[in-house]
Amino acid sequence: MKVMKLFCLGAIAALLGSCGGGSDSDPVASTPDLPPTILSSYDFAIGGVQAGTDMTVDVGGQFQVGVDLGDTLRGNVNLQVISPSSVNFLDFVTDAGSTISVTVAGSETELDGGFTVNVTTAVSAGFDQDPTAGTLEVVTAVDTTTVTFVANGVELSLDGAPAISLTWEEYDNLLDDTGADVWQRRASLAGGAMAFIFDRAFEIAELLDDLELTESATPIVTACDEFPGTPPAGVLLQGEHVLTRLGSGEDLTPGDIFDWTFTNCWSASSDTLIDNFLQMQNYIEVIDSDNILARIGFGPSNNMSGGVLYFDWSVAETQENQGVYTIDPAGRIVVNGGFSMVFSRPQ
């Protein structure tokens, strides 16, 4: 479970000094602004940013996956609010009716082509955990695969045939199993595509509480992990990532744009190397008349386009042998395009 300061983006309380002067009246002290109330539950909407394919992912230079989001991934997230600056994500539900379209190209296999992933029964999952309930349908022009999430794994059924039961590891590994039936590999890819979108969206959600730190307009530079041995060829021993607000003025303001740039940013815990940048456009923050945080994220608002856009953003797996690190080209993904993401007070 990730501990996050998600929604605390209202003005931090600041107590101004007393106002005094040469008069006989008592000084009048200003009162601090109260941070907005954060609710224990919010709706979410993850949508497209352009007509047609919203995101493309090059997988190891072997094939490309395109995702068309439309405006169709919706659901609800539950929170544990410890304080205005400390929130735990608990779990989330993706609503039935949510859908994405996926296109595979360049694999030179039967995987090439398009299919739709439809949530037919609401999918429930804890954060950083596999789903425990819910159903997807993976629909092509010729068949329909039902993917049912259960407590300890996944059940797959082709066109209503008796289901086969798989562990999560078996389900995840199907995509790379060239000996598996294509409908099974496609079902694995469908689940992976959905997980990828949610991972990216909540990765940005984790960053929301850090945006206030950009109010000085000075870029926030953070050092990444240092390789304990020899880094891959052409890679720095220790890289960095930099968060920069492009808006004018010192105050964080709806409509602001942020760049997040990665330079040879290595994570020791996941053995991954991240490079290039993404941009978060048209920041949204609405605090209602009850001082409740009612809406937050990046997306279209007030006749402005917006969302999270990736520009050749790459994640590569690193491997170590006797203190020397290398990168397997097949273990690198490159992401372009993006999505909008907004959390809203439930209606």
Phi, psi and omega in degrees: 000133180269135174264122188223148171261081194281298197259009185274083181237008174286172180298132175288140182302134178224120181270114179279155180292164180293150175262121180227177179185204183273004182274171178272359182284155179292146175299146178252117180273135175284154180259145183288150171289135178275139175296150182294152175286133177256127181281166181273358181208138176223148170279152174232153175221122177244115187230181181279167180239356181199167176289140179081214184294126181269322181226142171235140180233117173275123184257099175060022182068011184259324176200166182239141177243124176251141181234126174253113185271328188060230176222060201229356176264106184229154179178206186216141178239137178257140185234153166252111183268107180276318177200171179301342181245011181214114184226135173259128166287130181259299181201170178212158180234130173263123188292146167302142184099343174293147184202150171223155174249137185235138176232132178248133179222147172087000182281342183056034175226180178291351175293333181303139181127186184246154173206163180245140175250115181248130173276112183261335171229133185312134183261124182251137179206144168280159180291138185061025179227157177287153176301150179245351180199155176122168184219137171245151167243130178254110192247123171248184180291343187238343182206168178228125177253129177262126179248113182249124178270129178237180189302323187237019180167210188222144173242133181242136178222132178260118176051042175081005178290164177307138186283151170255142182259136181226149168285167178298320179297318178297318179297313180297324185280349183301323184303320182271359182270097183292348177272351180279156176298147184298326180294329177288319178296320179295322178297322177294318178297321180300312178296322179294323179294317178298315181297322181298315180298314181293323178300316181294317183297315182281341170297318177291323178301324178297333184278343189305320184288343180275351185295330178299332181293347180271004185296339176284352183068007175270128180303143177265113183256124181236127178286140175268181181293148178265136175297131179282353178227214180277122182288166176302155182305131178079007182250139179294152176298322177218119179264196183205164167230145189230126176254123184231130174269129182266355181290160178269157180082170185269335186276140173294127190225137173308138185099349181297156179238142182230137170258139174233107188249134181243131177234107180046048184272104184260136175252117180292326184290328181249358182053047179233148180241125184246137179221161177076195194221164172228158182231134178255115189249142176059072177299135181244130172211121179233122174247122188278181185293344176269010182061037176253133174293109190260337185199139179201148178149205177224123181177185179296138179193141177052046178063022175245139174285162180184168179152193180249119185241135182253140182234096183051034179291122188239144175232122183237141175279136176254149178234145183240135176219111180053045174084001180249128182259141177225168177238126173277117181306330179288346181260026180240136171243148178233126188247134172227159183087199182178205187202163169258152179211125182221134174256132185227151174299130180302142180268000000 
